[in-house]
Amino acid sequence: MTAQVTEDVSAEALGRFDMVIDVRSPGEFAQDHLPGAVNLPVLTDAERAEVGTMYVQDSRFKARRLGAAYVARNVARHLEGAVADRDGGFAPLIYCWRGGMRSNAMATIFDQVGWRTTVLSGGYRTYRRYVTRRLYDEGLALRFVLLDGHTGSAKTEMLGQLSAMGLQTVDLEGLAQHRGSLFGALAGRPQPSQKLFESRLLQVLDGLDPNRPVVAEAESSKIGDRMVPPALWTCLAHAPRMELVASRPERAKYLVETYADMIADPAALMVAIDRMPVAPSLERRAAWMSLIAAGAFADLAEAIMALHYDPAYDRSARKQDRPLLGVVDIVPTEPQSVARATARIAELVAGLDDGGVRGDG
């Protein structure tokens, strides 16, 4: 019995397997992996480094022998653990970096067990070429409509409520693990790699119905350190928008609640302030430090919006040539106001006809 081979990494194809197994090291897996994949490494990060060093600096034969010993032990551990409860009909897909020794080693053993094993030809690199083609070289046949508005107008919260109502949404900030601003880093949650961000994004996009509009926040081409891929950016750049309007004091109150983690770390807050493209004067910076010391964070938020965020948004709005579907007033700190605004946004989205803007080039 020999393992089958496939190059198909579409969502439909991957869904036919009982388990997608990534046998690469945990470090490789953390950088990016196929959607839904389970990491059952045949070499740990330390073992992989040891074998690689021996291969280059000592003896290829010794490196292969050592690697084989590690692989045998690790596969045995997975047989006794992660896949111990699988019956004779188990049908996994196995992949490594390029469909070589690591995936074939596990596949050979799984074949001997009697499982219907498939190896991904070309390994992870085949999948990565697929993602690149979809997000960089092709178009997306999806219709987007954007939530726009000044910083602090509860766009992200509204996106979640629209999703709960059954509308199609894409939460780019959630996928990028960043709130999309200088102060947007999430405490204790580093951003995913660019490749992992793209993998998660493509998985979400593939789950959308192209016949229904998709709501997303109006974002810049970068969210933190992650770049929005060209295929999606083309869609967003031409999508109609809906603008949320809220007063600056109300937005400041909302930001104090939303950025509670940043407020809890004054040192990180000052680091972010010092990265602002329009640097505050020494006098203004001292005043802001006094606000932080006094716990006057709403006043600080207003001051930062007045200097940086609101002028940047207003400049961008003046250059805006995307259709404006409607303007919706909102008090972001009042749940009833947010609910009313969400209902109005849902009405505007429902009013889109099939002739809406598409991003399929």
DRENMI-338834 format. One record per residue (C-alpha): residue number from 0; residue in one letter; x, y, z. Coordinates in steps of 0.02 Angstrom, whole numbers, plus 50000, padded with zeros to 5 digits. Each point is the difference from the previous one (the first is absolute). Layout:
% residues N
DRENTI     n   res       u       v       w
DRENTI   NUM     A       X       Y       Z
...
% end
This chain:
% residues 361
DRENTI     n   res       u       v       w
DRENTI     0     M   50000   50000   50000
DRENTI     1     T   50070   50170   49950
DRENTI     2     A   49947   50175   50048
DRENTI     3     Q   49901   50097   49871
DRENTI     4     V   50062   50170   49942
DRENTI     5     T   49902   50161   49970
DRENTI     6     E   50036   50180   49953
DRENTI     7     D   49823   50063   50034
DRENTI     8     V   49996   50116   50151
DRENTI     9     S   49831   50080   49969
DRENTI    10     A   49881   50011   50148
DRENTI    11     E   49888   49870   49919
DRENTI    12     A   50144   49878   49977
DRENTI    13     L   50067   50022   50176
DRENTI    14     G   49827   49970   50070
DRENTI    15     R   50001   49822   49933
DRENTI    16     F   50137   49945   50120
DRENTI    17     D   49970   49943   50179
DRENTI    18     M   50153   50097   50058
DRENTI    19     V   50128   50114   49919
DRENTI    20     I   50167   49963   50085
DRENTI    21     D   50146   50122   49996
DRENTI    22     V   50156   49902   50046
DRENTI    23     R   50115   50151   50000
DRENTI    24     S   50076   50067   50160
DRENTI    25     P   49894   50107   50117
DRENTI    26     G   50096   50155   49948
DRENTI    27     E   49962   49972   49817
DRENTI    28     F   49818   49964   50041
DRENTI    29     A   49984   50161   50100
DRENTI    30     Q   50056   50103   49851
DRENTI    31     D   49861   49932   49889
DRENTI    32     H   49906   49840   49961
DRENTI    33     L   49855   49931   49900
DRENTI    34     P   49826   50044   50068
DRENTI    35     G   49947   49879   50136
DRENTI    36     A   50167   49911   50002
DRENTI    37     V   50059   49909   50157
DRENTI    38     N   50184   50009   50043
DRENTI    39     L   50073   49826   50029
DRENTI    40     P   50185   50036   49975
DRENTI    41     V   50119   49861   49956
DRENTI    42     L   50144   50113   50056
DRENTI    43     T   49993   50131   50136
DRENTI    44     D   50080   50169   49969
DRENTI    45     A   50155   49948   50099
DRENTI    46     E   50012   49831   49911
DRENTI    47     R   49981   50080   49830
DRENTI    48     A   50139   50125   50039
DRENTI    49     E   50113   49862   50065
DRENTI    50     V   49974   49889   49848
DRENTI    51     G   50023   50147   49882
DRENTI    52     T   50162   50053   50081
DRENTI    53     M   50068   49823   49995
DRENTI    54     Y   49951   49984   49817
DRENTI    55     V   50098   50157   49954
DRENTI    56     Q   50147   49993   50119
DRENTI    57     D   50032   49815   50032
DRENTI    58     S   49926   49856   49901
DRENTI    59     R   49845   49983   49892
DRENTI    60     F   49991   49815   50046
DRENTI    61     K   50006   50035   50187
DRENTI    62     A   49871   50137   49980
DRENTI    63     R   49879   49885   49908
DRENTI    64     R   50025   49863   50129
DRENTI    65     L   49970   50119   50145
DRENTI    66     G   49850   50076   49911
DRENTI    67     A   49926   49828   49968
DRENTI    68     A   50014   49957   50184
DRENTI    69     Y   49913   50161   50051
DRENTI    70     V   49864   49977   49869
DRENTI    71     A   49966   49821   50054
DRENTI    72     R   49982   50050   50182
DRENTI    73     N   49890   50150   49963
DRENTI    74     V   49885   49905   49881
DRENTI    75     A   49983   49863   50131
DRENTI    76     R   49950   50132   50127
DRENTI    77     H   49865   50067   49883
DRENTI    78     L   49936   49823   49966
DRENTI    79     E   49980   49974   50186
DRENTI    80     G   49926   50172   50028
DRENTI    81     A   49921   50116   49871
DRENTI    82     V   49938   49865   49880
DRENTI    83     A   49983   49854   50122
DRENTI    84     D   49809   50002   49988
DRENTI    85     R   49990   49997   49808
DRENTI    86     D   49923   49845   49921
DRENTI    87     G   50046   49911   49838
DRENTI    88     G   49907   50124   49891
DRENTI    89     F   50107   50148   50053
DRENTI    90     A   50049   50105   49848
DRENTI    91     P   50129   50136   50041
DRENTI    92     L   50093   50123   49890
DRENTI    93     I   50182   50020   50051
DRENTI    94     Y   50118   50139   49949
DRENTI    95     C   50171   50070   50045
DRENTI    96     W   50100   50144   49926
DRENTI    97     R   50016   49933   49822
DRENTI    98     G   49919   49828   50001
DRENTI    99     G   50164   49910   50034
DRENTI   100     M   50076   49892   50134
DRENTI   101     R   49901   50055   50152
DRENTI   102     S   49825   49979   49927
DRENTI   103     N   50045   49840   49909
DRENTI   104     A   50075   49925   50159
DRENTI   105     M   49836   50020   50094
DRENTI   106     A   49898   49949   49848
DRENTI   107     T   50098   49837   49983
DRENTI   108     I   49963   49953   50179
DRENTI   109     F   49817   50051   49987
DRENTI   110     D   49986   49894   49843
DRENTI   111     Q   50065   49851   50094
DRENTI   112     V   49866   50027   50132
DRENTI   113     G   49873   49989   49860
DRENTI   114     W   49938   50179   49991
DRENTI   115     R   49953   50083   49835
DRENTI   116     T   50142   50126   50003
DRENTI   117     T   50029   50142   49876
DRENTI   118     V   50157   50108   49986
DRENTI   119     L   49993   50179   49938
DRENTI   120     S   50117   50009   49851
DRENTI   121     G   50119   50146   50022
DRENTI   122     G   49947   50016   50182
DRENTI   123     Y   49966   50168   50079
DRENTI   124     R   50080   50088   49851
DRENTI   125     T   49859   49937   49888
DRENTI   126     Y   49873   50076   50120
DRENTI   127     R   50095   50164   50011
DRENTI   128     R   50005   50016   49810
DRENTI   129     Y   49811   49974   50001
DRENTI   130     V   49973   50139   50129
DRENTI   131     T   50114   50118   49905
DRENTI   132     R   49909   49968   49837
DRENTI   133     R   49830   50030   50079
DRENTI   134     L   50045   50157   50097
DRENTI   135     Y   50132   50080   49888
DRENTI   136     D   49970   49943   49821
DRENTI   137     E   49812   49974   49985
DRENTI   138     G   49846   50105   50038
DRENTI   139     L   49864   49970   50130
DRENTI   140     A   49822   49984   49937
DRENTI   141     L   49931   50081   50158
DRENTI   142     R   49900   50159   50031
DRENTI   143     F   50061   50100   50149
DRENTI   144     V   49920   50146   50090
DRENTI   145     L   50102   50095   50129
DRENTI   146     L   49967   50068   50174
DRENTI   147     D   50088   50168   50005
DRENTI   148     G   50014   50135   50132
DRENTI   149     H   50118   50088   50118
DRENTI   150     T   50101   49902   50126
DRENTI   151     G   49892   49949   50148
DRENTI   152     S   49834   49987   49908
DRENTI   153     A   49976   49816   50050
DRENTI   154     K   50029   49927   49826
DRENTI   155     T   50076   49837   50064
DRENTI   156     E   49861   49975   50128
DRENTI   157     M   49869   50031   49867
DRENTI   158     L   50084   49876   49883
DRENTI   159     G   49978   49866   50133
DRENTI   160     Q   49817   50045   50023
DRENTI   161     L   49969   49994   49812
DRENTI   162     S   50079   49827   49995
DRENTI   163     A   49887   49943   50143
DRENTI   164     M   49851   50060   49897
DRENTI   165     G   50052   49884   49858
DRENTI   166     L   50085   50126   49885
DRENTI   167     Q   50161   49949   49915
DRENTI   168     T   50149   50089   50078
DRENTI   169     V   50190   49995   49996
DRENTI   170     D   50087   50057   50159
DRENTI   171     L   50172   50047   49936
DRENTI   172     E   50057   50068   50167
DRENTI   173     G   49949   49838   50085
DRENTI   174     L   50095   49896   49872
DRENTI   175     A   50153   50113   50015
DRENTI   176     Q   49986   50006   50192
DRENTI   177     H   50019   50188   49999
DRENTI   178     R   49881   50146   50020
DRENTI   179     G   50070   50087   49848
DRENTI   180     S   50082   50152   50078
DRENTI   181     L   50161   50057   50085
DRENTI   182     F   49920   49948   50163
DRENTI   183     G   49923   49843   49929
DRENTI   184     A   50118   49862   50058
DRENTI   185     L   49911   49874   50112
DRENTI   186     A   50087   49967   50165
DRENTI   187     G   50071   49824   50006
DRENTI   188     R   49940   49960   49824
DRENTI   189     P   50134   50026   49867
DRENTI   190     Q   49940   50013   49821
DRENTI   191     P   50004   49842   49894
DRENTI   192     S   50131   49990   49864
DRENTI   193     Q   49950   50074   49832
DRENTI   194     K   49982   49825   49929
DRENTI   195     L   49889   49940   50142
DRENTI   196     F   49895   50158   49986
DRENTI   197     E   49975   49964   49815
DRENTI   198     S   49955   49818   50033
DRENTI   199     R   49868   50051   50127
DRENTI   200     L   49935   50135   49885
DRENTI   201     L   49983   49884   49850
DRENTI   202     Q   49908   49872   50107
DRENTI   203     V   49873   50134   50049
DRENTI   204     L   49983   50065   49821
DRENTI   205     D   49970   49824   49933
DRENTI   206     G   49856   49980   50122
DRENTI   207     L   49906   50152   49931
DRENTI   208     D   49854   49998   49879
DRENTI   209     P   50048   50106   49847
DRENTI   210     N   49816   50038   49970
DRENTI   211     R   49983   50096   50164
DRENTI   212     P   50089   50160   50053
DRENTI   213     V   50142   49991   50126
DRENTI   214     V   50025   50133   50134
DRENTI   215     A   50175   50049   50056
DRENTI   216     E   50080   50147   50087
DRENTI   217     A   50081   50134   49895
DRENTI   218     E   50184   49966   50034
DRENTI   219     S   50167   50059   49938
DRENTI   220     S   50103   49880   49896
DRENTI   221     K   50093   49947   50158
DRENTI   222     I   49927   49943   50166
DRENTI   223     G   50141   50015   50124
DRENTI   224     D   50142   49911   49910
DRENTI   225     R   49888   49891   49892
DRENTI   226     M   49964   50049   49820
DRENTI   227     V   49829   49978   49919
DRENTI   228     P   50034   49891   49845
DRENTI   229     P   49973   50082   49829
DRENTI   230     A   49847   49897   49948
DRENTI   231     L   49904   50055   50154
DRENTI   232     W   50068   50177   49999
DRENTI   233     T   49936   50023   49823
DRENTI   234     C   49826   49952   50060
DRENTI   235     L   50007   50116   50150
DRENTI   236     A   50069   50147   49901
DRENTI   237     H   49848   50001   49886
DRENTI   238     A   49865   49951   50127
DRENTI   239     P   49858   50118   50047
DRENTI   240     R   50002   50059   50180
DRENTI   241     M   49886   50046   50144
DRENTI   242     E   50060   50133   50121
DRENTI   243     L   49973   49997   50188
DRENTI   244     V   49998   50171   50081
DRENTI   245     A   50030   50031   50186
DRENTI   246     S   50060   50148   50102
DRENTI   247     R   50181   50006   50052
DRENTI   248     P   49962   49998   50189
DRENTI   249     E   49892   49845   49980
DRENTI   250     R   50132   49916   49893
DRENTI   251     A   50131   50041   50132
DRENTI   252     K   49895   49915   50135
DRENTI   253     Y   49979   49848   49890
DRENTI   254     L   50187   49988   49966
DRENTI   255     V   50038   50004   50186
DRENTI   256     E   49893   49843   50018
DRENTI   257     T   50068   49916   49843
DRENTI   258     Y   50182   50034   50037
DRENTI   259     A   49995   49953   50184
DRENTI   260     D   50150   49885   49977
DRENTI   261     M   50105   50142   49931
DRENTI   262     I   49944   50118   50138
DRENTI   263     A   50054   49871   50129
DRENTI   264     D   50178   50013   49934
DRENTI   265     P   50054   50184   50002
DRENTI   266     A   50175   49958   49938
DRENTI   267     A   49930   49913   49844
DRENTI   268     L   49882   50146   49976
DRENTI   269     M   50144   50123   49998
DRENTI   270     V   50098   49890   49878
DRENTI   271     A   49850   50005   49882
DRENTI   272     I   49985   50188   50020
DRENTI   273     D   50183   50022   49955
DRENTI   274     R   49971   49903   49838
DRENTI   275     M   49866   50120   49937
DRENTI   276     P   50039   50066   49825
DRENTI   277     V   49955   50176   50059
DRENTI   278     A   50109   50007   50155
DRENTI   279     P   49929   50103   50143
DRENTI   280     S   50104   50149   50053
DRENTI   281     L   50097   49986   50163
DRENTI   282     E   49870   50110   50083
DRENTI   283     R   49855   49896   49936
DRENTI   284     R   50087   49837   50045
DRENTI   285     A   50026   50062   50178
DRENTI   286     A   49816   50047   50009
DRENTI   287     W   49950   49828   49940
DRENTI   288     M   50112   49919   50129
DRENTI   289     S   49910   50103   50132
DRENTI   290     L   49833   49936   49935
DRENTI   291     I   50063   49821   50012
DRENTI   292     A   50061   50029   50178
DRENTI   293     A   49831   50074   50046
DRENTI   294     G   49903   49857   49918
DRENTI   295     A   49914   50123   49882
DRENTI   296     F   50002   49877   49855
DRENTI   297     A   49844   50067   49913
DRENTI   298     D   50082   50172   49989
DRENTI   299     L   50158   49917   49934
DRENTI   300     A   49900   49905   49869
DRENTI   301     E   49918   50161   49942
DRENTI   302     A   50167   50087   49987
DRENTI   303     I   50077   49859   49898
DRENTI   304     M   49850   49991   49884
DRENTI   305     A   50006   50188   49973
DRENTI   306     L   50186   49997   49957
DRENTI   307     H   50013   49839   49901
DRENTI   308     Y   49851   49887   49965
DRENTI   309     D   49863   50123   49951
DRENTI   310     P   50108   50104   49881
DRENTI   311     A   50064   49841   49918
DRENTI   312     Y   49823   49935   49976
DRENTI   313     D   49939   50168   49934
DRENTI   314     R   50142   50010   49873
DRENTI   315     S   49959   49826   49940
DRENTI   316     A   49813   50039   49991
DRENTI   317     R   50032   50151   49889
DRENTI   318     K   50086   49887   49873
DRENTI   319     Q   49863   49871   50012
DRENTI   320     D   49919   49950   49835
DRENTI   321     R   49909   49845   50060
DRENTI   322     P   49809   50008   50001
DRENTI   323     L   49925   50053   50167
DRENTI   324     L   49846   49895   50039
DRENTI   325     G   49949   50093   50155
DRENTI   326     V   50051   50092   50159
DRENTI   327     V   49949   49928   50167
DRENTI   328     D   50009   50091   50166
DRENTI   329     I   50060   49901   50151
DRENTI   330     V   50042   50023   50183
DRENTI   331     P   50128   49860   50017
DRENTI   332     T   49990   49990   50190
DRENTI   333     E   49810   49974   50001
DRENTI   334     P   49944   49821   49957
DRENTI   335     Q   49829   50057   49939
DRENTI   336     S   50079   50124   49880
DRENTI   337     V   50121   49868   49937
DRENTI   338     A   49854   49879   49974
DRENTI   339     R   49901   50131   49902
DRENTI   340     A   50150   50044   49894
DRENTI   341     T   50033   49816   49967
DRENTI   342     A   49821   49974   49943
DRENTI   343     R   50015   50149   49883
DRENTI   344     I   50163   49934   49927
DRENTI   345     A   49918   49831   49973
DRENTI   346     E   49860   50087   49904
DRENTI   347     L   50125   50088   49889
DRENTI   348     V   50090   49837   49964
DRENTI   349     A   49835   49913   49962
DRENTI   350     G   49961   50138   49876
DRENTI   351     L   50150   49959   49893
DRENTI   352     D   49949   49925   49834
DRENTI   353     D   50092   49871   49896
DRENTI   354     G   50082   50139   49902
DRENTI   355     G   50113   50048   50144
DRENTI   356     V   50186   50026   49981
DRENTI   357     R   50097   49839   49976
DRENTI   358     G   50184   49969   50016
DRENTI   359     D   50020   49866   49867
DRENTI   360     G   50088   50115   49878
% end
